[in-house]
Amino acid sequence: MSVMKKLILYTVGIFLFLSSCADGQGSKNGDDFAALPAPKTGEAVATFGGGCFWSMSEAMSELKGVNKVISGYAGGTTKNPTYREVCSDNTNHAETVQIYYDPKVISFDKIAEAFFFAHDPTTLNRQGPDEGTDYRSIAFYRNEAEKNAIEATIKKVNESKHYANPIVTQVVPFKVFYPAENYHQGYYRSHPDQPYIVGVSVPKVMKFRKAMKADLKLEFAR
């Protein structure tokens, strides 16, 4: 490897190390939260957390049958937490996405499968350059059928050896979801040149598209 290539790889490594989801720029108005929509008639809801919600939100929104994805916080005890509070790692909340979908088009089982390909579920309290319990892999269930589906998917993915290490995702009953600030909603698409998006989020979404190609909306399956 040439000296120039080594220098480029070193520079990229330092860039990714210093860049994290918490470095995103935007309005930091703590009370400027997104609205939490009620499910429409015939619509179902699923909630998952897999690291920074910027890429997770984009990935899940690209699935056929998914109508809306809201970024937010769940799994902790602090009521109505702000982004800064969650990033402090003191709320026990994880960055999470709430998915509104049409069960006639896509099943909960398929969404659970997609979730495990949208991030690395084998790293404890960490996703790439992001570290802390707020970046943990966590799957919420609203009934026993969803719990069984998540556990069956974990078993299937582990047995497939898709990942070198076993899945460490928390599987817990759903309690409450708090929507994040407005500037986090659709962040991936509205900030395509943001360093974290370019260096971390885009590669994750590209891997997701490759793994879930058959289940993507037409514009993303090309």
N, C-alpha and C positions, 0 to 999 in steps of 0.2 A: 504494500500500500504506500502511495506517495505521501510525502510530507504534507502537501496541500490537502489531500483527502483526509488525513488524520486531523489536520487543523479544523476542517469543516465539521467532521464528526464530533470533535471535542467541543466546538462552539455550539452545535446543536444540542449536545448533551447538557451543557451549562444552561442554555436557554430553557430547556424543558425542566431542569432541576429548579430554576428560579421562578418559573411560571407556574401558577396554580389557579384553580377555579376561583379562589377567594380574591385573586388579583383583578377580577373583572371590573371594568370601568362602567359607570352609569350613575343614575340618580340614586342617592343613598337615603332618600326620604323614608324613614322607618315605618311610617303609617300609610305609605302609598302601596297598599296590597292589592293584588288581583282579586277579582270577584270569584267566588266559588259557585259554579253553576250547578243547578239541580239536574239530575239525569232526565233526559227527555223520555217520553213514552216509548217503551220497548228498548231503551238503552241500558246497558250494564256498566259497572264501574270496577276498575281494578287499581291497586296501588302497589308500587314497587320502588325500591331505592337501590341504586347501583352507582355510587360515586357522584360526581358533578352532574347536576340535572340538566345542564345545557345540552350535552350529547345524548343523554338518555331520553330527554323529551323529544328531540329530533328523531331519534331512531324509532321510538314507539309510534310517533305520528305518521311515519311512512308506511305502516302496515295497512293492508286492505281491511276495511271495516272499522278502523279507528277514526272517530269523528273529532275528538278534541283531546289535548293533553295539557294538564296544568302542572307547573312546577311548584313545589312547596316543601313542607316539612312534616314528618311524622315519626312516631316511635319513641318520642320523649315525653317529658312531663311539663315543660314550660308552656304556658298558654300564649297563643299569638306571638310566637318568637319572630325576631327580625333576623335577617341574614347575618348580620354581625354577631348576634347572640349565638346563633347556631354554629358559626365558624369558630367561636371561642371554645367549642367542645364542652360547654357546661350545661347544655339543655338536654342532652342525650337524644335529640332529634337527629334524623338523617335527612340529607337532601333526597327528596322523593318526587315521584311523578304520579299523578292521578289520571288514569286513562278512561275515557268515555268511549264505549265501543258498541257496535251492533252485533249481538250474539248470533244473529242469523247469518252474518258474514264471516265472523271470526270467533273462535271459541276462547274461553279462558285458558284452556290447556295450551293453545297456540300462542297466546300472549305470554304465558309463563315460559314457554320454550324460547320465544324471542328475547325475553328479559335476560336469560342466561347467556345469550350470544351478544347482547348489547353492552356488556362490560365483562370484567374478569371477576367471577364469583369465587375465586380461590385465594384471594389476598385479604387477609383480616384487617379491617379498619384502614384500608388503603386502596386507592386506584391511581396508578401511575404516580405523578408528582404530588397527588393529594393524600394527606395522611390525617387520620383522626376518626373518631366514632361517627362523625357526621358524614363520612364517606363510606360507611360500611355497606355491605351487600345485605339487603333485607327485603323479604317478601311477606306481604300481608294477605291474610285470608279472611273472608267474611262468613264462611260456613265450612262444614267438614268436607264437602266436595272439592272446594278450592284448596283446602289444606292437602287433601290426598293428591290433587293434581300437581301441586308444587313439589311435594315429596317424591312423586313418581317421576317427575321431570328431572329432579336432582339425581335420582338413581340412574335414569337413562343417560344423562350427560356424563356422569361419573363413569359408567360402564363403557361409554363410547371412547373414553380416553381423549376426548377433544382437548382437555386441559391436562397438563402434566401432573397437577396436584388436585386433591379432592376439593369439592365445593364447601365453602364455610358460611354460606348464606344463612342468616337468621330467618326462621319461619315463625311468624307471630300473628296473633289475632288482630284484626284492624280495630282501632279505637277512634282516632280522630286525625284529620288531615287539615293542615293550615296552609292556605295558598301563600306563595312567596310574593315578594314585591313585583310590581308590574314590569320593571325593567328586565327581570329574569325570564319573562314569558317570551318564547320564541327567540331567545338570545342567539342561538346558533345561526339562524338565518339573518337576523338584523345586525350581526357583528361578524361578518365573514372574514374580515382582516385582523380581528383581535388575535394577538399572539397565541393565547391558550387555545382558541378555537382552531387556528391553523396547525399548531403543533401537537395538540392532544385530541381534541374533539373530532376533527375531520378523519384522522386515521381510524378512530373507533367506529364512526358511522360507516366508513367504507368497508370495514371488516364485517359489520352487521349486515350491510346490503348483500355482501357475498354469501353469508351464511343463510340469510332469509329471503333470497331472491324470489322464490316462488310465491311468497306471501306479501310482497310489496305492491303498493299502488303502482300503476303502469309507469308513471313518470320517473320512478326511482328504480325500476327493475331493468332498465336498459343497460 
